[in-house]
Amino acid sequence: MSITKELLNARRVAVPVVGIASADQAACEGSIRQGCNGSIPLIHWDCVRGAVPLNEPGESALSDLCEGSSPADVTVEPVQFLSMCQKLADGTMLLMHNSHKFLEGAQFVQAVSNLRDTFKSNKRMLVLLAPSFSLPAELRSDLVLLDEPLPEREQVSSIISALCSDAGVADAGVADATEALVGLAAFSVEQSAAMSLTKSGLDIEACWKAKRKQVEQTPGLSMSDVTTKYQDIGGLSAVKDYFSKVFSGPCAPRLIIQFEEIEKLLAGTGSSGGPGDSSGTSQDQLQVILDSVESNGWLGALFLGPPGSGKSYFSQALAGEFGVRRIVFDLGAMKGSLVGESEQRIRAAIKTCKAIGGDRVLVCGTCNKLDSLAPELRRRFNSCGMWFFDLPSVDEKLPIWNISISAYKISNPVSVNDTGWSSANIRDCCRSARITGDSLSEAARSIVSATSQDGEGIERLRRLANGRFLSAYYLGPYKLQSSISGAAATGRAIGGSDAL
């Protein structure tokens, strides 16, 4: 159902105050104006121009309200204007732009509350427009909130096609441009597509650049091109095979959302038994994420393992291998200093992701600890499995060595004692040899193995994952004994012919 139909349905049952969260308030107002067909008195309000009529009935209603005064002289101040609206003509709809800027003011809140019963009696309606809402307690029971979604693929495609037609440019790239620009507001789609027009058609790369810039305007979101693929990661055959099936299936994800070290998400929620976040921001972020995964039918996967075991690198490879976009969430960067700012940011971020991926989103969370993860979080992130990334065994290390040796152009590789090493240890050794000119055996002296750094922590993770998580290396649940025996291998010849 369109936002206009929802609004008119609310008016039909005499709802007096409505809030609409819209990424493009001007376009939203245009849709409402078109949907009302001139039959409802419409008045626009903003803090610069004050009240402006949007149609003839609205002009008559505003003229009667101002009683001969110029609207620009008496309607700019919001509280004064809302007080005047007690006398507004029956059936009038008032659209107030950027209303979130005033919702912290006690007088504005009271002025809105004063209109509730008065407006309800004769189908007058106050429509508060804002990018998103964090309502004060005094208005939560008085307001009906509506959410205008960002344009879907069909709408984006229509905007781009019309633009190409008007410019007399071939529209062969509309499908690719649609994929690039979906997730933006209608005006942003139009402007970004216009900037990418060339004589030969649409510049798709320019569309993606515009998309990245727009996405990263939301604090805490980052989006970048990923070139890492399966061939760049040694081992992990079980998790690779599983996700190859997921991305070749009928519900193949269009977008990957990445949460790095997701256990830190719970740091302020009190879920792990520690002190909670007294502001409620962390709890709100967690609840929004859980609700979004559940209500949108998004897939979830959890990657547990010691630092350097390849969890984050694998999530990057998923995006590169299957040609989908990856958005990384930084929940700390989404927290704002103003009241309601953090709540608005997390909801804007989720709204953007939903517009891009629809119901075909894979949410990946990496973590270095398991005991702090709440049961509800594990459940949401289990539709595509909870995977344990252990330290690689002897056989699993060989392809990792070969890939790293090739990547860092190491000549004359030699045997190295790699007992207790992680995948990152192997890459770090090759990188060190490359930048210093040392041999691998010399570079290995500067590497502190993962087990030396936190052997007790790794063993604790293994015990927690035993039988509870799937193994990233072999088919089936992770088994503690096979991991311990496999990770104990040392000093073998490397750089053979069986590189991946």
C-alpha angles and dihedrals in degrees: 000000000000120000090246092056091048090050094048090048088054090049091049090062092043100252102174104198126034131175119206119195105208133166089208111036094177092054090045090053089049091054092049091048091051093046093052091058093210092293097109123059105247126194127184121209132188132160094253105044099025115207119000125177116238098195141008096273088049091051091053092047093049093047091053091047095052093046096214097323121118110261089224089061100048109025107053096086104077101212093046091048094049089050089053089051090073083085096045116135119267116274095016119149116210118198114201115194125215090004092161087077090067102038093093092060115097094212093050092049090050092047090054091047091051090059097053102086094030093054095043092062095066108020097262112150136201111205114196112202122198140144088251139339138238102176124208114241091251093065103037093095095041100053134072109209121212126185120213107209121222114260115288124229094270092054093046091049091051092051092050094044092051091049092051091048093050091049094046091237126143111262098207091120098051094108093052092043090050091054089048097049104035108116095048128103116263094255091048090050091053095046095044092048091048091052090052096052116117132173090263096046138271122351100223094189089055088052091054092048090052090048093052092050092050094047091050090054084078104083111243097024124107128176126185140162113267121209099171113113138180091270089063092060124066122216122353089116096158097053091042092054093047096052091044086064092046093052094045093049131094093267097047109166119250094196138030119211112200127204111186116210092356092187086076087063086072094049092101101029099078090231092124093053094258129114115304132229104264092203092061092228097120092046090051092049091050093049093048091051094047092047092047094052091048101042096043096045092237120172119242135200131181122207114198125183147113118290113284096024094120102259098131093035090055093052088053090050090053090060094045097043095052100031098241128137123255125210119192118210118215102189093185091059090052092063113100134194097230124082110269094005096112092048091051093049098052091048092048090050093051091046091054092049092049091051091051100042104020108193092335101085129129114208112202124191124188121200140176094200133045106186093073095054114105118229092242091056093050090050094053091048097048104079090094095031141266107261131198117214105200127183108283121261124230095274092043092052095059098071089043090055092047093050093047093045090052094044094052095037095238113182124206098012114203137196115286131191099239099169111158093002124151126215088261091053089057093048091046091052092053092044091051091050090051097051097040100037090233123139118257092256091052092046090049090066089070093053119096107202122238091244091052090052096049112353093153092051092050092050090049090052091049092053092048093048094046107119092346101077134045118247115249089208106046138024117274138018119338113265118204099213097053090051095051094049092044096050094053097075119120145190112358135158113271139189097062129154097268097084115147 
